[in-house]
Amino acid sequence: MADFKRKTSENFESFLRRFKKGLRNSKRLEEARSRHHHQSKKTKIEQKKYALTSLKLKKKTDYLRKTGKLDEDNR
């Protein structure tokens, strides 16, 4: 990472401006923000587990609807 130190004759505003410009040019902030919201893809095992659980839930709700314990409009 770029190392920023305030020069002896430099005021804070110019140092802050130089720091922000250096950070923008290094693209590190942009990379960190893009990685922050990145979600990894599900593995095949996770996909299968998700599919099986959704099938079980669907069967259960269908059974409850057929027996009359769940409203028909509740889809």
Protein Blocks (a to p, Z undefined) as FASTA:
>chain_A
ZZddddfklcfklmmmmmmmmmmmnommmmmmmmmmpccdddfklmmmmmmmmmmmmmmm
mmmmmnopacfklZZ
